[in-house]
Amino acid sequence: MQLHPEDPRLTAFLLGELPADEAAAIERAVAADPALALSLKELENVQKLLSNTLAPDTACLLPRQRDAILRAARHADEGGKIVPLPSQRRSAKSILIPLAAAALITLAVFLILRLPAGPPPAADKPPSGDEAAGVLPLEVALLPAPGPVDSGSAPSDARPTAASDLAKSAATQSEALRGNSEDFLLKVADRLAKTPLPDEKSLPPLRPRAPVNAADHPVLALPVLAGRSSLGWVAHSIRVLQKRPTAAAVRVEEMLNQFTLRPAGAAAIAQGVTLSTETMTCPWKPSSNLLLVSFRGHKDAAREVNASFRADPAATRRYRLLGYSSVTGVPAGPLPTRLPAQGITTLVIEIEPTGTSSNLGSIEWKVSGQAAPPVMLTRQPDAEPSDDARFAALVCTYALWLSGDSSGLIDTDLVSALARECAAEGMAPDRVDFLNLIDQSLNL
């Protein structure tokens, strides 16, 4: 059974509304996929929140709430109609015509699931003190997944001592990721689900990555893990607070990895781990290229994956890994290399070529210490990018616009135009919801 973390059938499974054979298939899929397990855990938290907060005197959802969720699950495959977006800057008109009633309910359920849940009921409230009884400290859960050393940026002026709270949190994260990264990610998701949306001041300050000269630093180590929280924070700021989020809440890699993306270019497989790539023209800088790199884990077991982008200095002037911003004042920790079973992590690298050469370099990688077939990277300016590549480019463009990165190159017209290009019949509900979020952002 093919499932994604936002599949409404997970809700129906939780409510016991599926036939026995389909329920068994979903149970097997959840047991084999950490991402599905996280999504089901979020569903359970939402159900508990609704049961105890909206209907405190009963042990179940109100009938109208239950009916709404069930209708959404039954009609999950009904696509809404998408219409072209207006090209005017900050148009007062909506980018997308609202979907049909069933699709709107589906999107509403999706939004509820993606935003962190409120505080748990008093009976289940964790013990006081983040260090008590194995509760993960919130300061650790709020940290982004570590990225490679940023060779393009000058050292930060803010240097906390080794005893500072931020340094301690980063050390705790590094130690956890060196061990069982799957268990740590589950703890992070659970901690954030039981915590109200963080105050903007509690988010660690981030320093955007700078372009790297290929001649000086031709090799870039690639991370194989990314967080998932940023899109929920962004959506809450725009839809509830009616304002653009703070730059510290916008993490390109976390927003990108909220979606299942499958690059359609050169690929390789080793020990059950798949590496796939795709190149396309960079939307905000047509003289450059975007390289999509996606790692898909073994179906049954975690694997140690070490991968690097090796630029060809003769053909590449500069490059930049999008996202994975370093925490201001905290030295870069060890790069996580443990890819969970069936885990998927997608990266995007902006590459500025020196001329017309089609060669962009290669991806060299190892799985469990054994060399895997390298993937050669070539740009094909005339090739039509896949739908997933277009959507990935939209997510990156929107995230950079929100954070103020590349402000001289990215504006509302560009974001709106890319959203129009991605809009299509039969889009997955999470992608439709993302387009609606962009619409609301442009009309703030």
Secondary structure, 3 states (H helix, E strand, C coil): CCCCCCCCHHHHHHCCCCCHHHHHHHHHHHHHCHHHHHHHHHHHHHHHHHHHHHCCCCCCCCHHHHHHHHHHHHCCCCCCCCCCCCCCCCCCCCCCCCCCHHHHHHHHHHHHHHCCCCCCCHHHCCCCCCCHHHCCCHHHHCCCCCCCCCCCCCCCCCCCCCCCHHHHHHHHHHHHHHCCHHHHHHHHHHHHHCCCCCCHHHCCCEECCCCEECCCCCEEEECCCCCCCHHHHHHHHHHCCCCCCCHHHCCHHHHHCCCCCCCCCCEEEECCEEEEEEEEECCCCCCCEEEEEEEECCCCCCEEEEEEEECCCCCEEEEEECCCCEECCCCCCCCCCEECCCCEEEEEEEEEECCCCCEEEEEEEEECCEECCCEEEECCCCCCCCHHHHHHHHHHHHHHHHHCCCCCCCCHHHHHHHHHHHCCCCCCHHHHHHHHHHHHHHCC
